[in-house]
Amino acid sequence: MSEIQPTSRSAQSVGTITIRPYRGSDAAPLLACWERALPFDAITRQQLESRVLLDDNFERGSLAVAIADGTLLGFVSCFVLNRPIEKVGNRPTDGFIQAMGVDPVHRGRGVGEALLQYAESFFRDRGRKQILLAPYTPNYFVPGVDKDHYAGGLAWLQRHGFVEYSEALAADAIIGTFELSAEVIKRESALAADGIIVRAFQRDDMVAYMEFMRAIMPGPWVEDGRRILHGMTSGHITEDAIWLAIDGTATAASSGEGHTGDGRIIGFCQHEGEHFGPFGVSDDFQGRGIGTVLLARTLHRMRMKGCHSAWVLWTGQRALDGVYGRLGFKLSRRFAILKKEIAG
């Protein structure tokens, strides 16, 4: 098979396969190919537009397709951080493959190799030294490669130089009959006796909440928190989508940033529809059951709002064995988060 050295700025050909940037007319065949290639992670046109084409870091060539004889055979979505993530920056050595797939009918023809060659060229042109698949936190679909459902794809990636450097777990819970247990209520009362209040977010908390997030939580969580607050201002997310833990013994003078009218924020929990999380508690207050109460209160409110299930897409074994497991979450998927070093 003859090869032409790729350039990510325009179309490239590998044998009879052409790799070129996405065009608007590709939407329908791309979505159909995506569903065949990644049947457990198919997306809608709205998701394609909102999470790929309208991503802040999207540029011409970020999304490329493989074409042969007028048929779309596969795709790859590539991003670099042109807009820095809060507290993280641009990660100047990292490139991200958000998603990649080849129609099963056309596997074994070199399509995957051609798409990977294109991606590596795309990242080299932008000075990147390694590729991460697929934890593109501004807009990831899944954090990595499903070890069970895409075992063949994972093996293919490993043969082509990718190594697993982390693991992410997805978990689900049925909450249609979820109740606050006596243990949770007892823990909540004990916390209240110590001056720690667990309550729903209020609009007056907005400034203090973002101060808390910036001071304590990872940068991608800060950005996600801001997105949820934007959803409140537009009316499609309610205030009780966020729950807070507040240290009511802290005075404004002693606690500084993150102080509301009734104390200092020390923990949070949120949901969007049936998607639960993230949630976290300040290090100084961990080990006291605050996270369990926050999670239980959020799940209870989700059930009251008509949710019958809750899911978290990216967590670890420790959390699943701990607070998630205690409240009914079960492992549903296991992802390999991958990386590959690329020469300059």
C-alpha positions as CSV (number, residue, x, y, z in Angstrom):
1,M,0.0,0.0,0.0
2,S,1.5,3.3,-1.0
3,E,1.4,6.2,1.4
4,I,1.7,10.0,1.0
5,Q,3.1,11.8,4.0
6,P,0.1,13.5,5.7
7,T,-0.4,17.2,6.3
8,S,-3.3,18.0,8.7
9,R,-4.0,21.3,6.9
10,S,-5.7,19.6,3.9
11,A,-6.8,16.3,2.5
12,Q,-4.3,13.4,2.4
13,S,-4.4,10.1,0.6
14,V,-3.3,6.7,1.7
15,G,-3.7,4.2,-1.1
16,T,-7.3,4.7,-2.2
17,I,-8.3,6.2,1.2
18,T,-8.5,10.0,1.5
19,I,-8.4,11.6,5.0
20,R,-9.8,15.2,4.9
21,P,-11.3,17.7,7.3
22,Y,-15.0,17.4,8.1
23,R,-17.5,19.2,5.9
24,G,-21.1,20.1,6.8
25,S,-22.5,17.5,4.3
26,D,-20.6,14.8,6.2
27,A,-22.9,15.0,9.3
28,A,-25.4,12.2,8.4
29,P,-22.9,9.6,7.2
30,L,-20.5,10.5,10.0
31,L,-23.2,9.9,12.7
32,A,-24.2,6.6,11.0
33,C,-20.5,5.5,10.9
34,W,-20.0,6.6,14.6
35,E,-22.9,4.5,15.7
36,R,-21.6,1.4,13.8
37,A,-18.1,1.9,15.0
38,L,-18.9,2.8,18.6
39,P,-22.3,1.3,19.2
40,F,-22.3,1.9,23.0
41,D,-21.3,5.6,22.5
42,A,-23.4,6.8,19.5
43,I,-24.1,10.5,19.5
44,T,-26.8,12.8,18.1
45,R,-26.3,15.7,15.7
46,Q,-26.9,18.1,18.6
47,Q,-24.0,16.5,20.5
48,L,-21.8,16.6,17.4
49,E,-22.5,20.3,17.1
50,S,-22.3,21.3,20.7
51,R,-19.4,19.1,21.9
52,V,-17.3,19.0,18.8
53,L,-18.0,21.7,16.2
54,L,-18.7,24.4,18.7
55,D,-16.0,23.4,21.2
56,D,-13.9,26.5,22.0
57,N,-10.8,24.7,20.8
58,F,-12.2,23.5,17.5
59,E,-10.2,24.4,14.4
60,R,-10.3,23.3,10.8
61,G,-8.9,19.8,10.8
62,S,-9.9,19.0,14.3
63,L,-12.5,16.6,13.0
64,A,-11.3,14.5,10.0
65,V,-13.0,11.7,8.1
66,A,-11.8,8.8,6.0
67,I,-13.4,8.6,2.5
68,A,-13.0,6.0,-0.2
69,D,-15.2,5.8,-3.4
70,G,-17.6,8.4,-1.9
71,T,-18.2,6.3,1.3
72,L,-17.3,7.6,4.8
73,L,-15.3,4.8,6.4
74,G,-14.1,6.3,9.7
75,F,-13.3,9.5,11.7
76,V,-11.0,11.0,14.3
77,S,-11.6,14.1,16.5
78,C,-8.4,15.8,17.6
79,F,-8.0,18.7,20.0
80,V,-5.3,20.9,21.5
81,L,-6.0,23.4,24.2
82,N,-5.9,26.7,22.4
83,R,-8.1,28.2,25.2
84,P,-6.5,27.3,28.6
85,I,-8.4,25.4,31.2
86,E,-8.6,27.2,34.5
87,K,-5.9,26.1,36.9
88,V,-4.4,23.8,34.2
89,G,-3.4,26.1,31.3
90,N,-2.8,24.9,27.7
91,R,-0.9,21.7,28.5
92,P,1.5,22.6,25.6
93,T,2.9,19.0,25.2
94,D,-0.5,17.2,25.1
95,G,-2.8,16.5,22.2
96,F,-6.2,14.8,22.8
97,I,-8.1,12.3,20.6
98,Q,-11.6,12.9,21.7
99,A,-13.1,10.0,19.7
100,M,-12.0,7.7,16.9
101,G,-13.7,4.9,15.0
102,V,-13.8,2.8,11.8
103,D,-16.9,1.3,10.4
104,P,-16.6,-2.5,11.1
105,V,-17.3,-3.3,7.5
106,H,-14.2,-1.5,6.4
107,R,-11.7,-2.6,9.1
108,G,-8.6,-4.3,7.9
109,R,-8.1,-1.9,5.0
110,G,-5.6,0.5,6.7
111,V,-8.3,3.0,7.6
112,G,-7.4,3.1,11.3
113,E,-3.7,3.5,10.5
114,A,-4.5,6.4,8.1
115,L,-6.6,8.2,10.7
116,L,-4.0,7.7,13.4
117,Q,-1.3,9.0,11.0
118,Y,-3.4,12.1,10.3
119,A,-3.9,12.7,14.1
120,E,-0.2,12.4,14.8
121,S,0.6,14.9,12.0
122,F,-2.1,17.2,13.4
123,F,-0.5,17.1,16.8
124,R,3.1,17.4,15.6
125,D,2.2,20.5,13.6
126,R,1.1,22.0,16.9
127,G,4.2,21.0,18.8
128,R,2.6,18.3,20.9
129,K,4.7,15.4,22.3
130,Q,2.1,12.9,23.4
131,I,-1.4,11.9,22.5
132,L,-4.0,11.2,25.2
133,L,-7.1,9.1,24.5
134,A,-9.7,10.2,25.4
135,P,-9.8,12.4,28.6
136,Y,-10.5,15.7,26.8
137,T,-12.1,17.3,29.8
138,P,-13.6,20.3,28.1
139,N,-15.9,18.0,26.1
140,Y,-15.1,14.3,26.5
141,F,-17.7,11.7,25.5
142,V,-16.1,8.9,27.5
143,P,-12.8,9.1,29.4
144,G,-11.1,6.3,27.6
145,V,-11.6,3.0,25.8
146,D,-14.2,0.6,27.1
147,K,-12.2,-2.5,28.1
148,D,-15.1,-5.0,27.6
149,H,-17.1,-3.6,24.7
150,Y,-14.1,-2.5,22.6
151,A,-11.5,-5.0,23.6
152,G,-10.5,-5.4,19.9
153,G,-10.0,-1.7,19.5
154,L,-8.0,-1.4,22.7
155,A,-5.7,-4.2,21.5
156,W,-5.3,-2.4,18.1
157,L,-4.4,0.9,19.9
158,Q,-1.8,-0.9,22.1
159,R,-0.3,-2.5,19.0
160,H,0.1,1.0,17.6
161,G,2.0,2.4,20.6
162,F,-0.7,3.4,23.1
163,V,-0.2,2.4,26.7
164,E,-2.8,2.5,29.5
165,Y,-1.7,5.0,32.2
166,S,-5.0,5.3,34.2
167,E,-8.4,3.7,34.6
168,A,-11.8,5.2,34.9
169,L,-15.0,3.5,36.1
170,A,-18.6,4.2,35.2
171,A,-21.3,3.4,37.7
172,D,-25.1,3.4,37.8
173,A,-27.8,3.4,40.5
174,I,-31.5,2.8,40.4
175,I,-33.1,5.6,42.5
176,G,-36.8,5.3,41.7
177,T,-37.4,4.3,45.3
178,F,-34.4,5.9,46.9
179,E,-35.0,7.1,50.5
180,L,-32.8,8.9,53.0
181,S,-31.7,6.1,55.3
182,A,-31.8,6.4,59.1
183,E,-28.0,6.3,59.1
184,V,-27.8,9.3,56.7
185,I,-30.3,11.3,58.7
186,K,-28.4,10.5,61.9
187,R,-25.1,11.6,60.3
188,E,-26.7,14.8,59.0
189,S,-28.0,15.6,62.5
190,A,-24.6,15.0,64.0
191,L,-23.0,17.3,61.5
192,A,-25.6,20.0,62.2
193,A,-24.8,19.7,65.9
194,D,-21.2,20.4,65.0
195,G,-22.2,23.5,63.0
196,I,-22.0,21.9,59.5
197,I,-25.1,22.5,57.4
198,V,-26.1,20.6,54.3
199,R,-28.5,22.5,52.1
200,A,-29.5,23.2,48.5
201,F,-27.6,26.0,46.6
202,Q,-29.2,29.5,46.6
203,R,-28.5,32.2,44.0
204,D,-26.9,34.4,46.7
205,D,-24.2,31.7,47.0
206,M,-22.9,32.2,43.5
207,V,-19.8,34.3,44.2
208,A,-18.8,32.3,47.3
209,Y,-19.4,29.0,45.4
210,M,-17.1,30.0,42.6
211,E,-14.5,31.2,45.1
212,F,-14.7,27.8,46.8
213,M,-14.4,25.9,43.5
214,R,-11.3,27.9,42.4
215,A,-9.6,27.4,45.7
216,I,-10.3,23.7,46.3
217,M,-11.4,21.8,43.2
218,P,-9.6,20.8,40.0
219,G,-9.7,23.2,37.1
220,P,-12.1,21.2,34.9
221,W,-14.5,21.0,37.8
222,V,-14.3,24.8,38.1
223,E,-15.3,25.2,34.5
224,D,-18.0,22.6,34.8
225,G,-19.4,24.4,37.9
226,R,-19.5,27.6,35.9
227,R,-21.3,25.9,33.1
228,I,-24.0,24.6,35.5
229,L,-24.4,28.2,36.9
230,H,-24.9,29.5,33.4
231,G,-27.6,26.9,33.0
232,M,-29.3,28.3,36.1
233,T,-29.3,31.8,34.7
234,S,-30.9,30.6,31.4
235,G,-33.5,28.7,33.4
236,H,-32.9,25.1,32.3
237,I,-31.1,24.0,35.5
238,T,-32.7,24.5,38.9
239,E,-30.9,25.8,42.0
240,D,-31.3,22.4,43.8
241,A,-29.1,20.8,41.1
242,I,-26.3,21.7,43.5
243,W,-26.1,20.9,47.2
244,L,-23.6,22.5,49.6
245,A,-21.9,21.6,52.9
246,I,-21.3,24.8,54.9
247,D,-19.2,25.2,58.0
248,G,-21.6,27.5,60.0
249,T,-18.9,28.1,62.7
250,A,-16.7,30.0,60.3
251,T,-17.1,33.8,60.4
252,A,-16.6,36.0,57.3
253,A,-13.5,37.5,58.9
254,S,-11.8,34.1,59.7
255,S,-12.9,32.2,56.5
256,G,-12.3,34.7,53.8
257,E,-13.2,33.4,50.3
258,G,-16.1,31.0,49.9
259,H,-18.1,32.5,52.7
260,T,-21.9,32.7,52.3
261,G,-24.3,34.4,54.7
262,D,-24.4,31.3,56.9
263,G,-20.8,30.1,56.9
264,R,-18.0,28.9,54.6
265,I,-18.6,26.4,51.8
266,I,-16.6,23.2,52.5
267,G,-18.2,20.7,50.1
268,F,-20.5,20.4,47.1
269,C,-22.4,17.9,45.0
270,Q,-24.3,18.4,41.7
271,H,-26.3,16.7,39.0
272,E,-27.5,17.5,35.5
273,G,-30.5,15.4,34.6
274,E,-29.6,11.8,35.6
275,H,-25.9,12.5,35.4
276,F,-24.5,12.7,38.9
277,G,-21.3,14.6,39.9
278,P,-18.8,15.7,40.4
279,F,-18.8,16.2,44.1
280,G,-16.1,16.9,46.6
281,V,-15.3,18.0,50.2
282,S,-12.4,20.1,51.5
283,D,-9.5,18.0,52.7
284,D,-9.8,19.3,56.3
285,F,-13.3,18.0,56.6
286,Q,-13.1,14.6,55.0
287,G,-13.7,11.4,56.9
288,R,-16.8,12.8,58.7
289,G,-19.5,11.5,56.4
290,I,-20.1,14.9,54.7
291,G,-19.7,13.4,51.2
292,T,-22.2,10.7,52.0
293,V,-24.8,13.2,53.2
294,L,-24.2,15.4,50.1
295,L,-24.6,12.5,47.8
296,A,-27.7,11.1,49.5
297,R,-29.4,14.5,49.5
298,T,-28.7,15.0,45.8
299,L,-30.0,11.5,44.9
300,H,-33.1,12.1,47.0
301,R,-33.8,15.4,45.2
302,M,-33.2,13.8,41.9
303,R,-35.7,11.1,42.7
304,M,-38.2,13.8,43.8
305,K,-37.7,15.5,40.4
306,G,-38.6,12.3,38.6
307,C,-35.2,10.7,37.9
308,H,-35.3,6.9,38.0
309,S,-31.6,6.3,37.7
310,A,-28.3,8.1,38.4
311,W,-25.0,7.6,36.6
312,V,-21.4,8.7,37.0
313,L,-19.1,8.3,34.1
314,W,-15.7,8.8,35.6
315,T,-14.7,7.7,39.1
316,G,-12.2,5.3,40.7
317,Q,-12.3,2.0,42.5
318,R,-11.9,3.6,45.9
319,A,-15.0,5.8,45.5
320,L,-17.0,3.0,44.0
321,D,-16.1,0.7,47.0
322,G,-16.9,3.6,49.4
323,V,-19.5,6.3,49.2
324,Y,-20.9,5.3,45.8
325,G,-21.3,1.6,46.7
326,R,-22.9,2.4,50.1
327,L,-25.7,4.3,48.2
328,G,-26.4,1.7,45.6
329,F,-24.1,2.4,42.6
330,K,-22.9,-0.6,40.7
331,L,-20.0,-0.8,38.2
332,S,-21.3,-0.6,34.6
333,R,-18.2,0.1,32.5
334,R,-14.4,0.1,32.9
335,F,-12.3,2.4,30.7
336,A,-8.6,2.4,29.8
337,I,-7.2,5.9,29.6
338,L,-4.3,5.8,27.1
339,K,-1.3,7.8,25.9
340,K,1.2,7.6,23.2
341,E,4.5,9.5,22.9
342,I,5.1,10.9,19.4
343,A,8.4,12.1,17.9
344,G,8.8,15.7,16.9
